[in-house]
């Protein structure tokens, strides 16, 4: 498989080349139970605080966070300038130019359909 398909190819002497998948809005999804915006924001903060411990490079995690929190056109610019290879258009699976994999949960990329108002 080449770049722009489900998993980019890498070898130790080259960077993935070819077209990158364009970032798009995630499909609607529902969390396992209705949650409030406050709970969602807490989950997001916890994920981003611990994300660098999952491997990869902190600067790529920082770029992914910025892209996840940005409008689509800006998100595309962020991933392009950081050299992030978007393997799934909704950004749930990305790679850096060295081949490290970054998996993002949907809750950091968009709001669930069963989000409830805080009381």
Phi and psi restraints in degrees (range 20) as a CNS / XPLOR table:
assign (resid 1 and name C) (resid 2 and name N)
       (resid 2 and name CA) (resid 2 and name C) 1.0 -105.6 20.0 2
assign (resid 2 and name N) (resid 2 and name CA)
       (resid 2 and name C) (resid 3 and name N) 1.0 -176.3 20.0 2
assign (resid 2 and name C) (resid 3 and name N)
       (resid 3 and name CA) (resid 3 and name C) 1.0 -63.3 20.0 2
assign (resid 3 and name N) (resid 3 and name CA)
       (resid 3 and name C) (resid 4 and name N) 1.0 150.9 20.0 2
assign (resid 3 and name C) (resid 4 and name N)
       (resid 4 and name CA) (resid 4 and name C) 1.0 84.7 20.0 2
assign (resid 4 and name N) (resid 4 and name CA)
       (resid 4 and name C) (resid 5 and name N) 1.0 -6.0 20.0 2
assign (resid 4 and name C) (resid 5 and name N)
       (resid 5 and name CA) (resid 5 and name C) 1.0 -99.1 20.0 2
assign (resid 5 and name N) (resid 5 and name CA)
       (resid 5 and name C) (resid 6 and name N) 1.0 -165.5 20.0 2
assign (resid 5 and name C) (resid 6 and name N)
       (resid 6 and name CA) (resid 6 and name C) 1.0 -66.5 20.0 2
assign (resid 6 and name N) (resid 6 and name CA)
       (resid 6 and name C) (resid 7 and name N) 1.0 -35.1 20.0 2
assign (resid 6 and name C) (resid 7 and name N)
       (resid 7 and name CA) (resid 7 and name C) 1.0 -137.4 20.0 2
assign (resid 7 and name N) (resid 7 and name CA)
       (resid 7 and name C) (resid 8 and name N) 1.0 120.9 20.0 2
assign (resid 7 and name C) (resid 8 and name N)
       (resid 8 and name CA) (resid 8 and name C) 1.0 -70.3 20.0 2
assign (resid 8 and name N) (resid 8 and name CA)
       (resid 8 and name C) (resid 9 and name N) 1.0 154.4 20.0 2
assign (resid 8 and name C) (resid 9 and name N)
       (resid 9 and name CA) (resid 9 and name C) 1.0 -96.0 20.0 2
assign (resid 9 and name N) (resid 9 and name CA)
       (resid 9 and name C) (resid 10 and name N) 1.0 141.0 20.0 2
assign (resid 9 and name C) (resid 10 and name N)
       (resid 10 and name CA) (resid 10 and name C) 1.0 -136.7 20.0 2
assign (resid 10 and name N) (resid 10 and name CA)
       (resid 10 and name C) (resid 11 and name N) 1.0 151.6 20.0 2
assign (resid 10 and name C) (resid 11 and name N)
       (resid 11 and name CA) (resid 11 and name C) 1.0 -133.7 20.0 2
assign (resid 11 and name N) (resid 11 and name CA)
       (resid 11 and name C) (resid 12 and name N) 1.0 171.0 20.0 2
assign (resid 11 and name C) (resid 12 and name N)
       (resid 12 and name CA) (resid 12 and name C) 1.0 -65.3 20.0 2
assign (resid 12 and name N) (resid 12 and name CA)
       (resid 12 and name C) (resid 13 and name N) 1.0 -16.4 20.0 2
assign (resid 12 and name C) (resid 13 and name N)
       (resid 13 and name CA) (resid 13 and name C) 1.0 -109.2 20.0 2
assign (resid 13 and name N) (resid 13 and name CA)
       (resid 13 and name C) (resid 14 and name N) 1.0 1.8 20.0 2
assign (resid 13 and name C) (resid 14 and name N)
       (resid 14 and name CA) (resid 14 and name C) 1.0 -142.6 20.0 2
assign (resid 14 and name N) (resid 14 and name CA)
       (resid 14 and name C) (resid 15 and name N) 1.0 160.1 20.0 2
assign (resid 14 and name C) (resid 15 and name N)
       (resid 15 and name CA) (resid 15 and name C) 1.0 -99.5 20.0 2
assign (resid 15 and name N) (resid 15 and name CA)
       (resid 15 and name C) (resid 16 and name N) 1.0 148.5 20.0 2
assign (resid 15 and name C) (resid 16 and name N)
       (resid 16 and name CA) (resid 16 and name C) 1.0 -58.1 20.0 2
assign (resid 16 and name N) (resid 16 and name CA)
       (resid 16 and name C) (resid 17 and name N) 1.0 131.7 20.0 2
assign (resid 16 and name C) (resid 17 and name N)
       (resid 17 and name CA) (resid 17 and name C) 1.0 -124.6 20.0 2
assign (resid 17 and name N) (resid 17 and name CA)
       (resid 17 and name C) (resid 18 and name N) 1.0 169.7 20.0 2
assign (resid 17 and name C) (resid 18 and name N)
       (resid 18 and name CA) (resid 18 and name C) 1.0 109.3 20.0 2
assign (resid 18 and name N) (resid 18 and name CA)
       (resid 18 and name C) (resid 19 and name N) 1.0 -166.0 20.0 2
assign (resid 18 and name C) (resid 19 and name N)
       (resid 19 and name CA) (resid 19 and name C) 1.0 -84.4 20.0 2
assign (resid 19 and name N) (resid 19 and name CA)
       (resid 19 and name C) (resid 20 and name N) 1.0 149.1 20.0 2
assign (resid 19 and name C) (resid 20 and name N)
       (resid 20 and name CA) (resid 20 and name C) 1.0 -98.6 20.0 2
assign (resid 20 and name N) (resid 20 and name CA)
       (resid 20 and name C) (resid 21 and name N) 1.0 152.1 20.0 2
assign (resid 20 and name C) (resid 21 and name N)
       (resid 21 and name CA) (resid 21 and name C) 1.0 -69.3 20.0 2
assign (resid 21 and name N) (resid 21 and name CA)
       (resid 21 and name C) (resid 22 and name N) 1.0 135.9 20.0 2
assign (resid 21 and name C) (resid 22 and name N)
       (resid 22 and name CA) (resid 22 and name C) 1.0 -77.5 20.0 2
assign (resid 22 and name N) (resid 22 and name CA)
       (resid 22 and name C) (resid 23 and name N) 1.0 137.5 20.0 2
assign (resid 22 and name C) (resid 23 and name N)
       (resid 23 and name CA) (resid 23 and name C) 1.0 -68.5 20.0 2
assign (resid 23 and name N) (resid 23 and name CA)
       (resid 23 and name C) (resid 24 and name N) 1.0 136.1 20.0 2
assign (resid 23 and name C) (resid 24 and name N)
       (resid 24 and name CA) (resid 24 and name C) 1.0 -137.3 20.0 2
assign (resid 24 and name N) (resid 24 and name CA)
       (resid 24 and name C) (resid 25 and name N) 1.0 165.2 20.0 2
assign (resid 24 and name C) (resid 25 and name N)
       (resid 25 and name CA) (resid 25 and name C) 1.0 -66.1 20.0 2
assign (resid 25 and name N) (resid 25 and name CA)
       (resid 25 and name C) (resid 26 and name N) 1.0 135.4 20.0 2
assign (resid 25 and name C) (resid 26 and name N)
       (resid 26 and name CA) (resid 26 and name C) 1.0 -63.3 20.0 2
assign (resid 26 and name N) (resid 26 and name CA)
       (resid 26 and name C) (resid 27 and name N) 1.0 152.4 20.0 2
assign (resid 26 and name C) (resid 27 and name N)
       (resid 27 and name CA) (resid 27 and name C) 1.0 -66.2 20.0 2
assign (resid 27 and name N) (resid 27 and name CA)
       (resid 27 and name C) (resid 28 and name N) 1.0 152.4 20.0 2
assign (resid 27 and name C) (resid 28 and name N)
       (resid 28 and name CA) (resid 28 and name C) 1.0 -57.4 20.0 2
assign (resid 28 and name N) (resid 28 and name CA)
       (resid 28 and name C) (resid 29 and name N) 1.0 144.4 20.0 2
assign (resid 28 and name C) (resid 29 and name N)
       (resid 29 and name CA) (resid 29 and name C) 1.0 -148.7 20.0 2
assign (resid 29 and name N) (resid 29 and name CA)
       (resid 29 and name C) (resid 30 and name N) 1.0 161.1 20.0 2
assign (resid 29 and name C) (resid 30 and name N)
       (resid 30 and name CA) (resid 30 and name C) 1.0 -122.2 20.0 2
assign (resid 30 and name N) (resid 30 and name CA)
       (resid 30 and name C) (resid 31 and name N) 1.0 138.9 20.0 2
assign (resid 30 and name C) (resid 31 and name N)
       (resid 31 and name CA) (resid 31 and name C) 1.0 -72.7 20.0 2
assign (resid 31 and name N) (resid 31 and name CA)
       (resid 31 and name C) (resid 32 and name N) 1.0 165.3 20.0 2
assign (resid 31 and name C) (resid 32 and name N)
       (resid 32 and name CA) (resid 32 and name C) 1.0 -60.8 20.0 2
assign (resid 32 and name N) (resid 32 and name CA)
       (resid 32 and name C) (resid 33 and name N) 1.0 -25.4 20.0 2
assign (resid 32 and name C) (resid 33 and name N)
       (resid 33 and name CA) (resid 33 and name C) 1.0 -147.7 20.0 2
assign (resid 33 and name N) (resid 33 and name CA)
       (resid 33 and name C) (resid 34 and name N) 1.0 156.6 20.0 2
assign (resid 33 and name C) (resid 34 and name N)
       (resid 34 and name CA) (resid 34 and name C) 1.0 -58.9 20.0 2
assign (resid 34 and name N) (resid 34 and name CA)
       (resid 34 and name C) (resid 35 and name N) 1.0 136.9 20.0 2
assign (resid 34 and name C) (resid 35 and name N)
       (resid 35 and name CA) (resid 35 and name C) 1.0 -131.7 20.0 2
assign (resid 35 and name N) (resid 35 and name CA)
       (resid 35 and name C) (resid 36 and name N) 1.0 158.0 20.0 2
assign (resid 35 and name C) (resid 36 and name N)
       (resid 36 and name CA) (resid 36 and name C) 1.0 -88.5 20.0 2
assign (resid 36 and name N) (resid 36 and name CA)
       (resid 36 and name C) (resid 37 and name N) 1.0 164.3 20.0 2
assign (resid 36 and name C) (resid 37 and name N)
       (resid 37 and name CA) (resid 37 and name C) 1.0 -59.8 20.0 2
assign (resid 37 and name N) (resid 37 and name CA)
       (resid 37 and name C) (resid 38 and name N) 1.0 -38.8 20.0 2
assign (resid 37 and name C) (resid 38 and name N)
       (resid 38 and name CA) (resid 38 and name C) 1.0 -60.9 20.0 2
assign (resid 38 and name N) (resid 38 and name CA)
       (resid 38 and name C) (resid 39 and name N) 1.0 -44.2 20.0 2
assign (resid 38 and name C) (resid 39 and name N)
       (resid 39 and name CA) (resid 39 and name C) 1.0 -63.8 20.0 2
assign (resid 39 and name N) (resid 39 and name CA)
       (resid 39 and name C) (resid 40 and name N) 1.0 -40.9 20.0 2
assign (resid 39 and name C) (resid 40 and name N)
       (resid 40 and name CA) (resid 40 and name C) 1.0 -62.6 20.0 2
assign (resid 40 and name N) (resid 40 and name CA)
       (resid 40 and name C) (resid 41 and name N) 1.0 -45.2 20.0 2
assign (resid 40 and name C) (resid 41 and name N)
       (resid 41 and name CA) (resid 41 and name C) 1.0 -63.9 20.0 2
assign (resid 41 and name N) (resid 41 and name CA)
       (resid 41 and name C) (resid 42 and name N) 1.0 -37.3 20.0 2
assign (resid 41 and name C) (resid 42 and name N)
       (resid 42 and name CA) (resid 42 and name C) 1.0 -64.4 20.0 2
assign (resid 42 and name N) (resid 42 and name CA)
       (resid 42 and name C) (resid 43 and name N) 1.0 -43.2 20.0 2
assign (resid 42 and name C) (resid 43 and name N)
       (resid 43 and name CA) (resid 43 and name C) 1.0 -61.7 20.0 2
assign (resid 43 and name N) (resid 43 and name CA)
       (resid 43 and name C) (resid 44 and name N) 1.0 -43.0 20.0 2
assign (resid 43 and name C) (resid 44 and name N)
       (resid 44 and name CA) (resid 44 and name C) 1.0 -62.5 20.0 2
assign (resid 44 and name N) (resid 44 and name CA)
       (resid 44 and name C) (resid 45 and name N) 1.0 -47.3 20.0 2
assign (resid 44 and name C) (resid 45 and name N)
       (resid 45 and name CA) (resid 45 and name C) 1.0 -59.4 20.0 2
assign (resid 45 and name N) (resid 45 and name CA)
       (resid 45 and name C) (resid 46 and name N) 1.0 -43.0 20.0 2
assign (resid 45 and name C) (resid 46 and name N)
       (resid 46 and name CA) (resid 46 and name C) 1.0 -63.4 20.0 2
assign (resid 46 and name N) (resid 46 and name CA)
       (resid 46 and name C) (resid 47 and name N) 1.0 -41.5 20.0 2
assign (resid 46 and name C) (resid 47 and name N)
       (resid 47 and name CA) (resid 47 and name C) 1.0 -61.4 20.0 2
assign (resid 47 and name N) (resid 47 and name CA)
       (resid 47 and name C) (resid 48 and name N) 1.0 -52.2 20.0 2
assign (resid 47 and name C) (resid 48 and name N)
       (resid 48 and name CA) (resid 48 and name C) 1.0 -65.4 20.0 2
assign (resid 48 and name N) (resid 48 and name CA)
       (resid 48 and name C) (resid 49 and name N) 1.0 -32.4 20.0 2
assign (resid 48 and name C) (resid 49 and name N)
       (resid 49 and name CA) (resid 49 and name C) 1.0 -66.3 20.0 2
assign (resid 49 and name N) (resid 49 and name CA)
       (resid 49 and name C) (resid 50 and name N) 1.0 -32.1 20.0 2
assign (resid 49 and name C) (resid 50 and name N)
       (resid 50 and name CA) (resid 50 and name C) 1.0 -102.2 20.0 2
assign (resid 50 and name N) (resid 50 and name CA)
       (resid 50 and name C) (resid 51 and name N) 1.0 -11.4 20.0 2
assign (resid 50 and name C) (resid 51 and name N)
       (resid 51 and name CA) (resid 51 and name C) 1.0 -51.7 20.0 2
assign (resid 51 and name N) (resid 51 and name CA)
       (resid 51 and name C) (resid 52 and name N) 1.0 -44.5 20.0 2
assign (resid 51 and name C) (resid 52 and name N)
       (resid 52 and name CA) (resid 52 and name C) 1.0 -60.8 20.0 2
assign (resid 52 and name N) (resid 52 and name CA)
       (resid 52 and name C) (resid 53 and name N) 1.0 -20.1 20.0 2
assign (resid 52 and name C) (resid 53 and name N)
       (resid 53 and name CA) (resid 53 and name C) 1.0 -75.2 20.0 2
assign (resid 53 and name N) (resid 53 and name CA)
       (resid 53 and name C) (resid 54 and name N) 1.0 -11.6 20.0 2
assign (resid 53 and name C) (resid 54 and name N)
       (resid 54 and name CA) (resid 54 and name C) 1.0 -82.5 20.0 2
assign (resid 54 and name N) (resid 54 and name CA)
       (resid 54 and name C) (resid 55 and name N) 1.0 -3.3 20.0 2
assign (resid 54 and name C) (resid 55 and name N)
       (resid 55 and name CA) (resid 55 and name C) 1.0 109.1 20.0 2
assign (resid 55 and name N) (resid 55 and name CA)
       (resid 55 and name C) (resid 56 and name N) 1.0 -178.8 20.0 2
assign (resid 55 and name C) (resid 56 and name N)
       (resid 56 and name CA) (resid 56 and name C) 1.0 81.7 20.0 2
assign (resid 56 and name N) (resid 56 and name CA)
       (resid 56 and name C) (resid 57 and name N) 1.0 -161.7 20.0 2
assign (resid 56 and name C) (resid 57 and name N)
       (resid 57 and name CA) (resid 57 and name C) 1.0 -120.9 20.0 2
assign (resid 57 and name N) (resid 57 and name CA)
       (resid 57 and name C) (resid 58 and name N) 1.0 137.8 20.0 2
assign (resid 57 and name C) (resid 58 and name N)
       (resid 58 and name CA) (resid 58 and name C) 1.0 -56.4 20.0 2
assign (resid 58 and name N) (resid 58 and name CA)
       (resid 58 and name C) (resid 59 and name N) 1.0 -40.7 20.0 2
assign (resid 58 and name C) (resid 59 and name N)
       (resid 59 and name CA) (resid 59 and name C) 1.0 -64.4 20.0 2
assign (resid 59 and name N) (resid 59 and name CA)
       (resid 59 and name C) (resid 60 and name N) 1.0 -31.1 20.0 2
assign (resid 59 and name C) (resid 60 and name N)
       (resid 60 and name CA) (resid 60 and name C) 1.0 -72.9 20.0 2
assign (resid 60 and name N) (resid 60 and name CA)
       (resid 60 and name C) (resid 61 and name N) 1.0 -41.9 20.0 2
assign (resid 60 and name C) (resid 61 and name N)
       (resid 61 and name CA) (resid 61 and name C) 1.0 -59.1 20.0 2
assign (resid 61 and name N) (resid 61 and name CA)
       (resid 61 and name C) (resid 62 and name N) 1.0 -41.8 20.0 2
assign (resid 61 and name C) (resid 62 and name N)
       (resid 62 and name CA) (resid 62 and name C) 1.0 -62.7 20.0 2
assign (resid 62 and name N) (resid 62 and name CA)
       (resid 62 and name C) (resid 63 and name N) 1.0 -42.0 20.0 2
assign (resid 62 and name C) (resid 63 and name N)
       (resid 63 and name CA) (resid 63 and name C) 1.0 -66.5 20.0 2
assign (resid 63 and name N) (resid 63 and name CA)
       (resid 63 and name C) (resid 64 and name N) 1.0 -39.6 20.0 2
assign (resid 63 and name C) (resid 64 and name N)
       (resid 64 and name CA) (resid 64 and name C) 1.0 -63.9 20.0 2
assign (resid 64 and name N) (resid 64 and name CA)
       (resid 64 and name C) (resid 65 and name N) 1.0 -39.4 20.0 2
assign (resid 64 and name C) (resid 65 and name N)
       (resid 65 and name CA) (resid 65 and name C) 1.0 -64.0 20.0 2
assign (resid 65 and name N) (resid 65 and name CA)
       (resid 65 and name C) (resid 66 and name N) 1.0 -46.0 20.0 2
assign (resid 65 and name C) (resid 66 and name N)
       (resid 66 and name CA) (resid 66 and name C) 1.0 -59.8 20.0 2
assign (resid 66 and name N) (resid 66 and name CA)
       (resid 66 and name C) (resid 67 and name N) 1.0 -41.9 20.0 2
assign (resid 66 and name C) (resid 67 and name N)
       (resid 67 and name CA) (resid 67 and name C) 1.0 -67.2 20.0 2
assign (resid 67 and name N) (resid 67 and name CA)
       (resid 67 and name C) (resid 68 and name N) 1.0 -41.2 20.0 2
assign (resid 67 and name C) (resid 68 and name N)
       (resid 68 and name CA) (resid 68 and name C) 1.0 -63.7 20.0 2
assign (resid 68 and name N) (resid 68 and name CA)
       (resid 68 and name C) (resid 69 and name N) 1.0 -30.3 20.0 2
assign (resid 68 and name C) (resid 69 and name N)
       (resid 69 and name CA) (resid 69 and name C) 1.0 -94.8 20.0 2
assign (resid 69 and name N) (resid 69 and name CA)
       (resid 69 and name C) (resid 70 and name N) 1.0 1.0 20.0 2
assign (resid 69 and name C) (resid 70 and name N)
       (resid 70 and name CA) (resid 70 and name C) 1.0 -103.2 20.0 2
assign (resid 70 and name N) (resid 70 and name CA)
       (resid 70 and name C) (resid 71 and name N) 1.0 166.5 20.0 2
assign (resid 70 and name C) (resid 71 and name N)
       (resid 71 and name CA) (resid 71 and name C) 1.0 -66.1 20.0 2
assign (resid 71 and name N) (resid 71 and name CA)
       (resid 71 and name C) (resid 72 and name N) 1.0 158.1 20.0 2
assign (resid 71 and name C) (resid 72 and name N)
       (resid 72 and name CA) (resid 72 and name C) 1.0 -54.8 20.0 2
assign (resid 72 and name N) (resid 72 and name CA)
       (resid 72 and name C) (resid 73 and name N) 1.0 -45.8 20.0 2
assign (resid 72 and name C) (resid 73 and name N)
       (resid 73 and name CA) (resid 73 and name C) 1.0 -64.1 20.0 2
assign (resid 73 and name N) (resid 73 and name CA)
       (resid 73 and name C) (resid 74 and name N) 1.0 -39.9 20.0 2
assign (resid 73 and name C) (resid 74 and name N)
       (resid 74 and name CA) (resid 74 and name C) 1.0 -70.9 20.0 2
assign (resid 74 and name N) (resid 74 and name CA)
       (resid 74 and name C) (resid 75 and name N) 1.0 -39.0 20.0 2
assign (resid 74 and name C) (resid 75 and name N)
       (resid 75 and name CA) (resid 75 and name C) 1.0 -57.3 20.0 2
assign (resid 75 and name N) (resid 75 and name CA)
       (resid 75 and name C) (resid 76 and name N) 1.0 -43.1 20.0 2
assign (resid 75 and name C) (resid 76 and name N)
       (resid 76 and name CA) (resid 76 and name C) 1.0 -61.6 20.0 2
assign (resid 76 and name N) (resid 76 and name CA)
       (resid 76 and name C) (resid 77 and name N) 1.0 -43.8 20.0 2
assign (resid 76 and name C) (resid 77 and name N)
       (resid 77 and name CA) (resid 77 and name C) 1.0 -63.1 20.0 2
assign (resid 77 and name N) (resid 77 and name CA)
       (resid 77 and name C) (resid 78 and name N) 1.0 -39.7 20.0 2
assign (resid 77 and name C) (resid 78 and name N)
       (resid 78 and name CA) (resid 78 and name C) 1.0 -64.3 20.0 2
assign (resid 78 and name N) (resid 78 and name CA)
       (resid 78 and name C) (resid 79 and name N) 1.0 -49.6 20.0 2
assign (resid 78 and name C) (resid 79 and name N)
       (resid 79 and name CA) (resid 79 and name C) 1.0 -66.2 20.0 2
assign (resid 79 and name N) (resid 79 and name CA)
       (resid 79 and name C) (resid 80 and name N) 1.0 -37.4 20.0 2
assign (resid 79 and name C) (resid 80 and name N)
       (resid 80 and name CA) (resid 80 and name C) 1.0 -63.6 20.0 2
assign (resid 80 and name N) (resid 80 and name CA)
       (resid 80 and name C) (resid 81 and name N) 1.0 -46.6 20.0 2
assign (resid 80 and name C) (resid 81 and name N)
       (resid 81 and name CA) (resid 81 and name C) 1.0 -70.5 20.0 2
assign (resid 81 and name N) (resid 81 and name CA)
       (resid 81 and name C) (resid 82 and name N) 1.0 -25.7 20.0 2
assign (resid 81 and name C) (resid 82 and name N)
       (resid 82 and name CA) (resid 82 and name C) 1.0 -86.8 20.0 2
assign (resid 82 and name N) (resid 82 and name CA)
       (resid 82 and name C) (resid 83 and name N) 1.0 -3.3 20.0 2
assign (resid 82 and name C) (resid 83 and name N)
       (resid 83 and name CA) (resid 83 and name C) 1.0 72.4 20.0 2
assign (resid 83 and name N) (resid 83 and name CA)
       (resid 83 and name C) (resid 84 and name N) 1.0 27.9 20.0 2
assign (resid 83 and name C) (resid 84 and name N)
       (resid 84 and name CA) (resid 84 and name C) 1.0 -85.9 20.0 2
assign (resid 84 and name N) (resid 84 and name CA)
       (resid 84 and name C) (resid 85 and name N) 1.0 131.6 20.0 2
assign (resid 84 and name C) (resid 85 and name N)
       (resid 85 and name CA) (resid 85 and name C) 1.0 -96.9 20.0 2
assign (resid 85 and name N) (resid 85 and name CA)
       (resid 85 and name C) (resid 86 and name N) 1.0 115.5 20.0 2
assign (resid 85 and name C) (resid 86 and name N)
       (resid 86 and name CA) (resid 86 and name C) 1.0 -89.0 20.0 2
assign (resid 86 and name N) (resid 86 and name CA)
       (resid 86 and name C) (resid 87 and name N) 1.0 108.7 20.0 2
assign (resid 86 and name C) (resid 87 and name N)
       (resid 87 and name CA) (resid 87 and name C) 1.0 -84.7 20.0 2
assign (resid 87 and name N) (resid 87 and name CA)
       (resid 87 and name C) (resid 88 and name N) 1.0 -28.7 20.0 2
assign (resid 87 and name C) (resid 88 and name N)
       (resid 88 and name CA) (resid 88 and name C) 1.0 -124.1 20.0 2
assign (resid 88 and name N) (resid 88 and name CA)
       (resid 88 and name C) (resid 89 and name N) 1.0 131.2 20.0 2
assign (resid 88 and name C) (resid 89 and name N)
       (resid 89 and name CA) (resid 89 and name C) 1.0 -55.3 20.0 2
assign (resid 89 and name N) (resid 89 and name CA)
       (resid 89 and name C) (resid 90 and name N) 1.0 -29.1 20.0 2
assign (resid 89 and name C) (resid 90 and name N)
       (resid 90 and name CA) (resid 90 and name C) 1.0 -82.7 20.0 2
assign (resid 90 and name N) (resid 90 and name CA)
       (resid 90 and name C) (resid 91 and name N) 1.0 6.3 20.0 2
assign (resid 90 and name C) (resid 91 and name N)
       (resid 91 and name CA) (resid 91 and name C) 1.0 69.5 20.0 2
assign (resid 91 and name N) (resid 91 and name CA)
       (resid 91 and name C) (resid 92 and name N) 1.0 14.5 20.0 2
assign (resid 91 and name C) (resid 92 and name N)
       (resid 92 and name CA) (resid 92 and name C) 1.0 -70.8 20.0 2
assign (resid 92 and name N) (resid 92 and name CA)
       (resid 92 and name C) (resid 93 and name N) 1.0 -23.2 20.0 2
assign (resid 92 and name C) (resid 93 and name N)
       (resid 93 and name CA) (resid 93 and name C) 1.0 -133.3 20.0 2
assign (resid 93 and name N) (resid 93 and name CA)
       (resid 93 and name C) (resid 94 and name N) 1.0 121.9 20.0 2
assign (resid 93 and name C) (resid 94 and name N)
       (resid 94 and name CA) (resid 94 and name C) 1.0 -136.5 20.0 2
assign (resid 94 and name N) (resid 94 and name CA)
       (resid 94 and name C) (resid 95 and name N) 1.0 164.1 20.0 2
assign (resid 94 and name C) (resid 95 and name N)
       (resid 95 and name CA) (resid 95 and name C) 1.0 -134.3 20.0 2
assign (resid 95 and name N) (resid 95 and name CA)
       (resid 95 and name C) (resid 96 and name N) 1.0 153.2 20.0 2
assign (resid 95 and name C) (resid 96 and name N)
       (resid 96 and name CA) (resid 96 and name C) 1.0 -94.1 20.0 2
assign (resid 96 and name N) (resid 96 and name CA)
       (resid 96 and name C) (resid 97 and name N) 1.0 176.5 20.0 2
assign (resid 96 and name C) (resid 97 and name N)
       (resid 97 and name CA) (resid 97 and name C) 1.0 -67.3 20.0 2
assign (resid 97 and name N) (resid 97 and name CA)
       (resid 97 and name C) (resid 98 and name N) 1.0 -15.1 20.0 2
assign (resid 97 and name C) (resid 98 and name N)
       (resid 98 and name CA) (resid 98 and name C) 1.0 -92.7 20.0 2
assign (resid 98 and name N) (resid 98 and name CA)
       (resid 98 and name C) (resid 99 and name N) 1.0 -2.8 20.0 2
assign (resid 98 and name C) (resid 99 and name N)
       (resid 99 and name CA) (resid 99 and name C) 1.0 98.8 20.0 2
assign (resid 99 and name N) (resid 99 and name CA)
       (resid 99 and name C) (resid 100 and name N) 1.0 0.0 20.0 2
assign (resid 99 and name C) (resid 100 and name N)
       (resid 100 and name CA) (resid 100 and name C) 1.0 -70.1 20.0 2
assign (resid 100 and name N) (resid 100 and name CA)
       (resid 100 and name C) (resid 101 and name N) 1.0 138.3 20.0 2
assign (resid 100 and name C) (resid 101 and name N)
       (resid 101 and name CA) (resid 101 and name C) 1.0 -95.5 20.0 2
assign (resid 101 and name N) (resid 101 and name CA)
       (resid 101 and name C) (resid 102 and name N) 1.0 140.5 20.0 2
assign (resid 101 and name C) (resid 102 and name N)
       (resid 102 and name CA) (resid 102 and name C) 1.0 -128.2 20.0 2
assign (resid 102 and name N) (resid 102 and name CA)
       (resid 102 and name C) (resid 103 and name N) 1.0 119.4 20.0 2
assign (resid 102 and name C) (resid 103 and name N)
       (resid 103 and name CA) (resid 103 and name C) 1.0 -111.0 20.0 2
assign (resid 103 and name N) (resid 103 and name CA)
       (resid 103 and name C) (resid 104 and name N) 1.0 126.4 20.0 2
assign (resid 103 and name C) (resid 104 and name N)
       (resid 104 and name CA) (resid 104 and name C) 1.0 -112.1 20.0 2
assign (resid 104 and name N) (resid 104 and name CA)
       (resid 104 and name C) (resid 105 and name N) 1.0 131.5 20.0 2
assign (resid 104 and name C) (resid 105 and name N)
       (resid 105 and name CA) (resid 105 and name C) 1.0 -72.7 20.0 2
assign (resid 105 and name N) (resid 105 and name CA)
       (resid 105 and name C) (resid 106 and name N) 1.0 151.3 20.0 2
assign (resid 105 and name C) (resid 106 and name N)
       (resid 106 and name CA) (resid 106 and name C) 1.0 -58.6 20.0 2
assign (resid 106 and name N) (resid 106 and name CA)
       (resid 106 and name C) (resid 107 and name N) 1.0 -31.1 20.0 2
assign (resid 106 and name C) (resid 107 and name N)
       (resid 107 and name CA) (resid 107 and name C) 1.0 -67.5 20.0 2
assign (resid 107 and name N) (resid 107 and name CA)
       (resid 107 and name C) (resid 108 and name N) 1.0 -15.2 20.0 2
assign (resid 107 and name C) (resid 108 and name N)
       (resid 108 and name CA) (resid 108 and name C) 1.0 -91.5 20.0 2
assign (resid 108 and name N) (resid 108 and name CA)
       (resid 108 and name C) (resid 109 and name N) 1.0 -9.8 20.0 2
assign (resid 108 and name C) (resid 109 and name N)
       (resid 109 and name CA) (resid 109 and name C) 1.0 -102.9 20.0 2
assign (resid 109 and name N) (resid 109 and name CA)
       (resid 109 and name C) (resid 110 and name N) 1.0 -27.5 20.0 2
assign (resid 109 and name C) (resid 110 and name N)
       (resid 110 and name CA) (resid 110 and name C) 1.0 -160.5 20.0 2
assign (resid 110 and name N) (resid 110 and name CA)
       (resid 110 and name C) (resid 111 and name N) 1.0 169.4 20.0 2
assign (resid 110 and name C) (resid 111 and name N)
       (resid 111 and name CA) (resid 111 and name C) 1.0 -88.2 20.0 2
assign (resid 111 and name N) (resid 111 and name CA)
       (resid 111 and name C) (resid 112 and name N) 1.0 146.0 20.0 2
assign (resid 111 and name C) (resid 112 and name N)
       (resid 112 and name CA) (resid 112 and name C) 1.0 -73.6 20.0 2
assign (resid 112 and name N) (resid 112 and name CA)
       (resid 112 and name C) (resid 113 and name N) 1.0 159.8 20.0 2
assign (resid 112 and name C) (resid 113 and name N)
       (resid 113 and name CA) (resid 113 and name C) 1.0 -72.4 20.0 2
assign (resid 113 and name N) (resid 113 and name CA)
       (resid 113 and name C) (resid 114 and name N) 1.0 -18.2 20.0 2
assign (resid 113 and name C) (resid 114 and name N)
       (resid 114 and name CA) (resid 114 and name C) 1.0 -105.1 20.0 2
assign (resid 114 and name N) (resid 114 and name CA)
       (resid 114 and name C) (resid 115 and name N) 1.0 33.5 20.0 2
assign (resid 114 and name C) (resid 115 and name N)
       (resid 115 and name CA) (resid 115 and name C) 1.0 -72.6 20.0 2
assign (resid 115 and name N) (resid 115 and name CA)
       (resid 115 and name C) (resid 116 and name N) 1.0 131.9 20.0 2
assign (resid 115 and name C) (resid 116 and name N)
       (resid 116 and name CA) (resid 116 and name C) 1.0 -112.9 20.0 2
assign (resid 116 and name N) (resid 116 and name CA)
       (resid 116 and name C) (resid 117 and name N) 1.0 156.0 20.0 2
assign (resid 116 and name C) (resid 117 and name N)
       (resid 117 and name CA) (resid 117 and name C) 1.0 -70.2 20.0 2
assign (resid 117 and name N) (resid 117 and name CA)
       (resid 117 and name C) (resid 118 and name N) 1.0 141.3 20.0 2
assign (resid 117 and name C) (resid 118 and name N)
       (resid 118 and name CA) (resid 118 and name C) 1.0 -66.6 20.0 2
assign (resid 118 and name N) (resid 118 and name CA)
       (resid 118 and name C) (resid 119 and name N) 1.0 142.7 20.0 2
